[in-house]
Amino acid sequence: MVLRFEASYPEGLCPGWSVRVKGETGSRTNEFQINFLCGTEDQIAFHFNPRFKDSVIVCNSFLDNQWGQEVLADTFPLEAKQPFQIEISSDEDYFHAFVDDSKVLQYEHRHKQLAAVSRVQILNDIHVSSVELTRRGLY
Protein backbone atom coordinates (compact mmCIF):
# COMPACT_ATOMS: atom_id res chain seq x y z
CA MET A 1 0.00 0.00 0.00
CA VAL A 2 1.23 3.45 -0.90
CA LEU A 3 0.38 6.36 1.39
CA ARG A 4 -0.90 9.30 -0.66
CA PHE A 5 -2.10 11.63 2.09
CA GLU A 6 -2.33 11.77 5.86
CA ALA A 7 -3.51 14.48 8.22
CA SER A 8 -4.13 14.55 11.94
CA TYR A 9 -6.25 16.69 14.20
CA PRO A 10 -5.42 15.84 17.84
CA GLU A 11 -8.72 17.26 19.14
CA GLY A 12 -10.63 14.69 17.07
CA LEU A 13 -12.31 14.54 13.65
CA CYS A 14 -15.62 13.13 14.84
CA PRO A 15 -18.30 14.21 15.09
CA GLY A 16 -18.74 17.33 13.02
CA TRP A 17 -15.91 17.21 10.50
CA SER A 18 -16.13 16.68 6.77
CA VAL A 19 -13.33 15.39 4.55
CA ARG A 20 -13.62 16.07 0.81
CA VAL A 21 -11.23 14.27 -1.55
CA LYS A 22 -10.93 15.17 -5.22
CA GLY A 23 -8.89 12.95 -7.45
CA GLU A 24 -8.66 10.24 -10.05
CA THR A 25 -7.73 6.58 -9.78
CA GLY A 26 -4.46 5.43 -11.22
CA SER A 27 -3.76 2.58 -13.57
CA ARG A 28 -1.78 0.15 -11.39
CA THR A 29 -4.51 -1.03 -9.03
CA ASN A 30 -8.24 -1.38 -8.92
CA GLU A 31 -8.89 0.02 -5.47
CA PHE A 32 -8.00 2.71 -2.96
CA GLN A 33 -8.79 3.44 0.67
CA ILE A 34 -9.79 6.34 2.84
CA ASN A 35 -9.27 5.51 6.52
CA PHE A 36 -10.26 7.35 9.69
CA LEU A 37 -7.85 6.23 12.42
CA CYS A 38 -7.72 6.51 16.19
CA GLY A 39 -4.71 8.50 17.37
CA THR A 40 -1.40 6.73 16.97
CA GLU A 41 -3.00 3.31 17.31
CA ASP A 42 -3.62 0.92 14.43
CA GLN A 43 -7.38 1.05 14.98
CA ILE A 44 -9.46 2.09 11.99
CA ALA A 45 -12.80 3.58 12.99
CA PHE A 46 -13.95 3.81 9.35
CA HIS A 47 -12.45 2.13 6.28
CA PHE A 48 -13.87 3.31 2.91
CA ASN A 49 -12.64 1.04 0.11
CA PRO A 50 -13.94 1.34 -3.48
CA ARG A 51 -13.03 -1.80 -5.47
CA PHE A 52 -13.30 -1.22 -9.19
CA LYS A 53 -12.77 -4.85 -10.21
CA ASP A 54 -15.88 -5.88 -8.25
CA SER A 55 -17.81 -2.58 -8.67
CA VAL A 56 -18.39 -2.33 -4.94
CA ILE A 57 -17.60 0.02 -2.09
CA VAL A 58 -16.63 -1.93 1.03
CA CYS A 59 -16.69 -0.26 4.45
CA ASN A 60 -15.52 -1.70 7.73
CA SER A 61 -13.70 -1.05 11.02
CA PHE A 62 -10.49 -2.58 12.36
CA LEU A 63 -10.80 -2.53 16.15
CA ASP A 64 -9.08 -4.66 18.80
CA ASN A 65 -6.86 -6.23 16.12
CA GLN A 66 -9.70 -7.60 14.03
CA TRP A 67 -11.94 -6.56 11.16
CA GLY A 68 -15.67 -6.31 11.77
CA GLN A 69 -18.56 -7.20 9.50
CA GLU A 70 -18.25 -5.57 6.06
CA VAL A 71 -20.89 -3.09 4.93
CA LEU A 72 -21.38 -2.75 1.16
CA ALA A 73 -22.79 0.29 -0.60
CA ASP A 74 -25.89 -0.31 -2.75
CA THR A 75 -24.41 1.60 -5.70
CA PHE A 76 -21.01 2.06 -7.32
CA PRO A 77 -20.94 5.51 -8.95
CA LEU A 78 -17.18 5.58 -9.64
CA GLU A 79 -15.41 4.89 -12.93
CA ALA A 80 -11.78 3.87 -13.29
CA LYS A 81 -9.42 6.63 -14.45
CA GLN A 82 -12.17 9.26 -14.17
CA PRO A 83 -12.18 12.28 -11.82
CA PHE A 84 -14.33 12.05 -8.71
CA GLN A 85 -15.17 13.83 -5.50
CA ILE A 86 -15.76 11.87 -2.30
CA GLU A 87 -17.01 13.54 0.85
CA ILE A 88 -17.17 11.74 4.18
CA SER A 89 -18.74 13.46 7.15
CA SER A 90 -19.64 12.36 10.65
CA ASP A 91 -22.41 13.09 13.09
CA GLU A 92 -23.01 11.59 16.55
CA ASP A 93 -24.23 8.26 15.11
CA TYR A 94 -22.88 7.73 11.59
CA PHE A 95 -20.25 8.37 8.97
CA HIS A 96 -21.97 9.61 5.78
CA ALA A 97 -20.28 9.01 2.42
CA PHE A 98 -21.05 10.91 -0.79
CA VAL A 99 -19.62 10.44 -4.27
CA ASP A 100 -20.04 13.43 -6.59
CA ASP A 101 -22.74 14.86 -4.26
CA SER A 102 -24.82 11.65 -4.21
CA LYS A 103 -25.06 9.81 -0.92
CA VAL A 104 -23.82 6.23 -1.25
CA LEU A 105 -24.06 5.05 2.36
CA GLN A 106 -24.16 5.77 6.03
CA TYR A 107 -22.08 3.70 8.39
CA GLU A 108 -22.89 3.40 12.07
CA HIS A 109 -20.03 4.30 14.42
CA ARG A 110 -18.45 1.18 15.86
CA HIS A 111 -15.72 3.03 17.75
CA LYS A 112 -17.78 4.90 20.34
CA GLN A 113 -15.00 7.21 21.58
CA LEU A 114 -15.44 9.63 18.68
CA ALA A 115 -12.92 12.20 19.92
CA ALA A 116 -10.20 9.52 19.55
CA VAL A 117 -10.71 9.49 15.76
CA SER A 118 -7.99 11.99 14.95
CA ARG A 119 -6.30 10.95 11.68
CA VAL A 120 -7.38 10.50 8.09
CA GLN A 121 -5.29 8.78 5.43
CA ILE A 122 -5.60 7.95 1.75
CA LEU A 123 -3.84 4.87 0.42
CA ASN A 124 -3.04 3.09 -2.85
CA ASP A 125 -3.08 4.03 -6.53
CA ILE A 126 -4.93 7.31 -6.55
CA HIS A 127 -4.02 10.76 -7.84
CA VAL A 128 -5.21 13.25 -5.22
CA SER A 129 -5.80 16.75 -6.56
CA SER A 130 -7.14 18.20 -3.29
CA VAL A 131 -8.20 17.28 0.23
CA GLU A 132 -10.35 19.62 2.33
CA LEU A 133 -11.05 19.15 6.04
CA THR A 134 -13.94 21.30 7.18
CA ARG A 135 -15.53 21.71 10.60
CA ARG A 136 -19.33 21.57 10.27
CA GLY A 137 -22.02 22.34 12.75
CA LEU A 138 -24.12 19.43 13.98
CA TYR A 139 -27.84 19.69 13.39
C-alpha positions in Angstrom: 0.0 0.0 0.0 1.2 3.4 -0.9 0.4 6.4 1.4 -0.9 9.3 -0.7 -2.1 11.6 2.1 -2.3 11.8 5.9 -3.5 14.5 8.2 -4.1 14.5 11.9 -6.2 16.7 14.2 -5.4 15.8 17.8 -8.7 17.3 19.1 -10.6 14.7 17.1 -12.3 14.5 13.7 -15.6 13.1 14.8 -18.3 14.2 15.1 -18.7 17.3 13.0 -15.9 17.2 10.5 -16.1 16.7 6.8 -13.3 15.4 4.5 -13.6 16.1 0.8 -11.2 14.3 -1.6 -10.9 15.2 -5.2 -8.9 12.9 -7.4 -8.7 10.2 -10.1 -7.7 6.6 -9.8 -4.5 5.4 -11.2 -3.8 2.6 -13.6 -1.8 0.1 -11.4 -4.5 -1.0 -9.0 -8.2 -1.4 -8.9 -8.9 0.0 -5.5 -8.0 2.7 -3.0 -8.8 3.4 0.7 -9.8 6.3 2.8 -9.3 5.5 6.5 -10.3 7.3 9.7 -7.9 6.2 12.4 -7.7 6.5 16.2 -4.7 8.5 17.4 -1.4 6.7 17.0 -3.0 3.3 17.3 -3.6 0.9 14.4 -7.4 1.1 15.0 -9.5 2.1 12.0 -12.8 3.6 13.0 -14.0 3.8 9.4 -12.4 2.1 6.3 -13.9 3.3 2.9 -12.6 1.0 0.1 -13.9 1.3 -3.5 -13.0 -1.8 -5.5 -13.3 -1.2 -9.2 -12.8 -4.9 -10.2 -15.9 -5.9 -8.2 -17.8 -2.6 -8.7 -18.4 -2.3 -4.9 -17.6 0.0 -2.1 -16.6 -1.9 1.0 -16.7 -0.3 4.4 -15.5 -1.7 7.7 -13.7 -1.0 11.0 -10.5 -2.6 12.4 -10.8 -2.5 16.2 -9.1 -4.7 18.8 -6.9 -6.2 16.1 -9.7 -7.6 14.0 -11.9 -6.6 11.2 -15.7 -6.3 11.8 -18.6 -7.2 9.5 -18.3 -5.6 6.1 -20.9 -3.1 4.9 -21.4 -2.8 1.2 -22.8 0.3 -0.6 -25.9 -0.3 -2.7 -24.4 1.6 -5.7 -21.0 2.1 -7.3 -20.9 5.5 -9.0 -17.2 5.6 -9.6 -15.4 4.9 -12.9 -11.8 3.9 -13.3 -9.4 6.6 -14.5 -12.2 9.3 -14.2 -12.2 12.3 -11.8 -14.3 12.0 -8.7 -15.2 13.8 -5.5 -15.8 11.9 -2.3 -17.0 13.5 0.9 -17.2 11.7 4.2 -18.7 13.5 7.2 -19.6 12.4 10.7 -22.4 13.1 13.1 -23.0 11.6 16.6 -24.2 8.3 15.1 -22.9 7.7 11.6 -20.3 8.4 9.0 -22.0 9.6 5.8 -20.3 9.0 2.4 -21.1 10.9 -0.8 -19.6 10.4 -4.3 -20.0 13.4 -6.6 -22.7 14.9 -4.3 -24.8 11.7 -4.2 -25.1 9.8 -0.9 -23.8 6.2 -1.3 -24.1 5.1 2.4 -24.2 5.8 6.0 -22.1 3.7 8.4 -22.9 3.4 12.1 -20.0 4.3 14.4 -18.4 1.2 15.9 -15.7 3.0 17.7 -17.8 4.9 20.3 -15.0 7.2 21.6 -15.4 9.6 18.7 -12.9 12.2 19.9 -10.2 9.5 19.6 -10.7 9.5 15.8 -8.0 12.0 14.9 -6.3 10.9 11.7 -7.4 10.5 8.1 -5.3 8.8 5.4 -5.6 8.0 1.8 -3.8 4.9 0.4 -3.0 3.1 -2.9 -3.1 4.0 -6.5 -4.9 7.3 -6.6 -4.0 10.8 -7.8 -5.2 13.2 -5.2 -5.8 16.7 -6.6 -7.1 18.2 -3.3 -8.2 17.3 0.2 -10.4 19.6 2.3 -11.0 19.1 6.0 -13.9 21.3 7.2 -15.5 21.7 10.6 -19.3 21.6 10.3 -22.0 22.3 12.8 -24.1 19.4 14.0 -27.8 19.7 13.4 
